Amino acid sequence: MSGEAGHSTVFTAVIVDDEPAAREAVRTFLSSVSSVEVVGEATNGAEALATVREVAPDLLFLDIQMPDQNGFAVLEELGDAVPRGVILVTAHGEYAQRAFEVHAVDYVTKPFGKPRFMAAVDRALHRLAAEEALDMSTTLRSLVESVRLDERGGADAAEAAVTGPASRAPARIGVRLGSRTTLVDIADIDWIEADGDLVRLHVGDRVHLLQTRMRDLERMFGTGFGRIHRSIIVNLDRVRFLHREPDGSGSVGLSTGVQLRVARGRWEELEKTLGLGRNG
């Protein structure tokens, strides 16, 4: 595809279509795009809702006509969880206008050939890449600023923090409020939760919205934070108690009084990160 070489980030995708042949065609075309990873498939609206909510993909290839509910109903029910890039796929061209009313990146009519399909993918990837560059620019600027303020650093250290392979976690992160950027000390963040295309930074009694992805923050913040749920990251210094039920579910309590759910599959890593033994 024309712009594929310029996309270094790998974007996740979910394919939704009740026709096996259509899902296979989309999957086959995407297999040649190194910057897209298919992480889920669904055959109807109910499965689509469950899958998108579970894996939170960047891209959604969505059939409009399905047995239980149409694609527009799926998007409406997803609400804030609608992926950033939606490409609608259908055999009926009369839905084209409505496709763009729901802010779809593109609209592909069945039967579609590879050139038309790949053009839609390329358009979606360019949009996602542009959004990521914009969203992360403030964070990188605040990272440079935090290193410059560090008595041990300087201009050379700031450049290494952004571009070098051994970069350390930033001390602050920039949060845009209109035309103003507020710098938040990362050590002051109590916990973080996903909110559609945004994340909420809980800092004491204040909440800041940031347009980025949870996995990017998880990598950026380093070992001082732990992911306890698909949609929750906590400052490990705030954890005061762990409560685990016999069925494997449970929660953590923070010093702020907040109690947060821990996913069953996250307990072992959480206990290891906190330095607890098997009976901790």
Summary of the structure (lengths in Angstrom):
residues: 280
radius of gyration: 21.2
end to end distance: 51.9
largest distance: 63.0
contacts: 832
relative contact order: 0.08
helix: 42%
strand: 28%
